[in-house]
């Protein structure tokens, strides 16, 4: 077998016609198990994040790497089933290590769940852990016995010149937050197709305490921002507008693409 195999990195739609987009991965992060009233599904956050991330990949040429399964939440917000922040970090480590094998060295995490926001504070810690694991992984590659593995590695290195350069590793988080199960999420949900109109008649905080977190007493007592939003929801009925949902969704995609452009400058 030949050590050389040329991937056509310049083919297809590429942001700024830059083949370096193939070294960038985008992944969705949200929550899979969280009540959102009656008109939105329990996995609203991850579906919105996935929609945004996948469209960013389509518009730029970066790699869509799927979703982060785990999510976390402040312990005083009780409206779903969540994991620890450490669980998310561990999963992200595994994801980034896995996709480094196809030349990915930059990752944009698109987060649409407020409880995950603290992951931004752990990016340096995450990068340090990954660099240590990658150093160990790259050193083991030098001792590979399998001809098949060696052939694969040579072809990856030929097409992705920064493979193995841990100093090139970049991770960024773009978080988007909206009042829980209220106008923004409902409108986005209608636009992307996860909102159920016939269930909207029961979708209010009197029936479902998590809407605007109106009925989550502990959350309101512990977080003034949650309480301020809850007070607004109590006094202003939700609106559902697909055009507004499109506007919000397009804005998320646009802001995420800006992050990709910043990666390409490096």
ZAKEZA-641686 format. One record per residue (C-alpha): x, y, z; residue in one letter. Coordinates in steps of 0.1 Angstrom, whole numbers, plus 5000, padded with zeros to 4 digits. Each point is the difference from the previous one (the first is absolute). Layout:
<nodes>
    c1    c2    c3  aa
     X     Y     Z   A
...
</nodes>
This chain:
<nodes>
    c1    c2    c3  aa
  5000  5000  5000   X
  5011  5036  4993   X
  5008  5023  5029   X
  4985  5028  4979   X
  4963  5006  4995   X
  4988  5035  4991   X
  4967  5011  5014   X
  4983  5027  4979   X
  4999  5025  5029   X
  4991  5029  4977   X
  4968  4983  4987   X
  4965  5011  5008   X
  4987  5030  5020   X
  5028  5014  5022   X
  4999  5031  5021   X
  5023  5026  4984   X
  5012  4971  4977   X
  5023  4990  5029   X
  5007  4963  5001   X
  5009  5004  5037   X
  4963  4997  5008   X
  5006  4962  4999   X
  5021  5003  5032   X
  4970  5016  5018   X
  4972  4981  5017   X
  4967  5013  5013   X
  4980  4981  5027   X
  4966  5007  5016   X
  4995  5001  5037   X
  4967  5004  5018   X
  4979  4977  5022   X
  4982  4968  4990   X
  4979  4996  5031   X
  4982  5031  5011   X
  4964  5010  5002   X
  4989  5028  4977   X
  4962  5003  5006   X
  4976  4983  4976   X
  5007  5015  4966   X
  5038  4993  5000   X
  5018  4967  5004   X
  5023  4990  5029   X
  5031  5003  4977   X
  4992  5035  4987   X
  5034  5014  5009   X
  5021  4973  4982   X
  4977  5001  4969   X
  5004  5038  4997   X
  5038  4997  5005   X
  5002  4972  4975   X
  4980  5019  4974   X
  5023  5030  5004   X
  5032  4979  5000   X
  4990  4980  4970   X
  4991  5031  4980   X
  5033  5016  5009   X
  5017  4969  4986   X
  4980  5001  4968   X
  5007  5037  4994   X
  5038  4999  5008   X
  5013  4965  4992   X
  5011  4993  5036   X
  4994  4965  5014   X
  4967  4994  5019   X
  5010  4977  5029   X
  4966  4993  5015   X
  4990  5007  5035   X
  5012  4999  5036   X
  4978  4975  5018   X
  5006  5013  5035   X
  4987  5033  5015   X
  5001  5017  5033   X
  4978  5024  5020   X
  5002  5021  5032   X
  4988  4978  5028   X
  4972  5024  5010   X
  4984  4997  4965   X
  4979  4969  5001   X
  4983  4995  4966   X
  5019  4971  4985   X
  5026  4972  5004   X
  5036  5012  4996   X
  5036  4991  5006   X
  5030  5017  5016   X
  5023  5025  4984   X
  5028  4974  5003   X
  4979  4976  4979   X
  4998  5025  4972   X
  5038  5007  5001   X
  5007  4963  4999   X
  4977  4994  4970   X
  5015  5030  4982   X
  5035  4987  5005   X
  4990  4967  4984   X
  4983  5017  4971   X
  5029  5023  4992   X
  5025  4971  5003   X
  4980  4979  4977   X
  4995  5026  4973   X
  5037  5011  5001   X
  5005  4967  4981   X
  4984  5016  4969   X
  5020  5032  5003   X
  4977  5021  5022   X
  5020  5024  5022   X
  4974  5028  5006   X
  4966  4995  5016   X
  4970  5023  5003   X
  4975  4989  5025   X
  4965  5015  4994   X
  4981  4999  5033   X
  4963  5007  5003   X
  4995  4991  5037   X
  5006  5026  5027   X
  5011  4974  5026   X
  5030  4991  4978   X
  5014  5036  5000   X
  5027  4993  5026   X
  5018  4978  4974   X
  5015  5032  4987   X
  5019  5004  5033   X
  5015  4966  4995   X
  5014  5003  4965   X
  5036  5005  5011   X
  4997  4970  5023   X
  4984  4979  4972   X
  5028  5010  4975   X
  5027  4991  5025   X
  4985  4966  5006   X
  4996  4994  4962   X
  5036  5010  4993   X
  5013  4976  5025   X
  4979  4972  4985   X
  5010  5009  4965   X
  5037  5001  5009   X
  4996  4964  5013   X
  4980  4990  4970   X
  5025  5014  4975   X
  5029  4984  5017   X
  4983  4966  4998   X
  4995  5005  4963   X
  5037  4998  4995   X
  4999  4964  5013   X
  4971  4988  4978   X
  5004  4964  4989   X
  4971  4999  4976   X
  5008  5008  4964   X
  4964  5011  4994   X
  5001  5025  5029   X
  5034  5014  4988   X
  4987  5004  4964   X
  4969  5018  5013   X
  5021  5023  5022   X
  5024  5009  4972   X
  4971  5010  4978   X
  4984  5021  5027   X
  5033  5018  5006   X
  5005  5006  4963   X
  4966  5017  4997   X
  4999  5018  5033   X
  5034  5016  5007   X
  4992  5011  5035   X
  4991  4965  5011   X
  5019  4993  5032   X
  5007  5036  5008   X
  4982  5004  5033   X
  5008  5037  5001   X
  4975  5005  4972   X
  4971  4986  5022   X
  4973  5026  5004   X
  4966  4997  5017   X
  4973  5026  5002   X
  4965  5000  5014   X
  4971  5021  4986   X
  4970  5000  5024   X
  4965  5012  4992   X
  4975  5003  5028   X
  4963  5007  5000   X
  4972  5001  5026   X
  4991  4964  5006   X
  4971  4987  4978   X
  4989  5036  4994   X
  4995  5021  4969   X
  5035  4997  4985   X
  5003  4962  5004   X
  4964  4996  4988   X
  5006  5021  4969   X
  5032  4983  4992   X
  4983  4967  5006   X
  4973  5009  4975   X
  5025  5011  4974   X
  5021  4968  5002   X
  4971  4977  5003   X
  5000  4987  5036   X
  4970  5021  5013   X
  4966  4984  5003   X
  4972  5025  4994   X
  4972  4978  5013   X
  5016  4997  5034   X
  5005  5038  5004   X
  4966  5005  5017   X
  5014  4984  5032   X
  5035  5016  4997   X
  5000  5024  5029   X
  5018  5003  5034   X
  4968  4991  5019   X
  5002  4966  4985   X
  5037  4996  4996   X
  5022  5016  5027   X
  5032  4999  4978   X
  4986  5025  4975   X
  5020  5031  5007   X
  5009  4982  5032   X
  4970  5017  5015   X
  4993  4971  5024   X
  5035  4991  5008   X
  5001  5017  5034   X
  5036  4989  5010   X
  5014  5012  4966   X
  4983  5034  5004   X
  5012  5004  5035   X
  5036  4992  4991   X
  5004  5019  4967   X
  4987  5035  4996   X
  5002  4998  4962   X
  4977  4969  4999   X
  4976  5018  5024   X
  5000  5031  4977   X
  4992  4979  4970   X
  4973  4981  5019   X
  4983  5032  5010   X
  4999  5011  4964   X
  4985  4967  4989   X
  4974  5003  5027   X
  4988  5033  4985   X
  5005  4995  4963   X
  4985  4971  4980   X
  5024  4982  4977   X
  4999  5007  4963   X
  5007  4974  4973   X
  5013  5015  4967   X
  5019  4979  4974   X
  5015  5031  4984   X
  5013  5011  5034   X
  5014  4964  5004   X
  5017  5003  4967   X
  5015  5033  5009   X
  5014  4986  5033   X
  5013  4968  4983   X
  5017  5019  4972   X
  5017  5022  5026   X
  5013  4970  5018   X
  5014  4985  4967   X
  5015  5033  4990   X
  5018  5005  5034   X
  5013  4965  4999   X
  5014  5004  4965   X
  5018  5031  5013   X
  5018  4977  5025   X
  5010  4977  4971   X
  5014  5030  4982   X
  5021  5008  5031   X
  5013  4965  5000   X
  5011  5004  4963   X
  5021  5031  5009   X
  5022  4980  5023   X
</nodes>
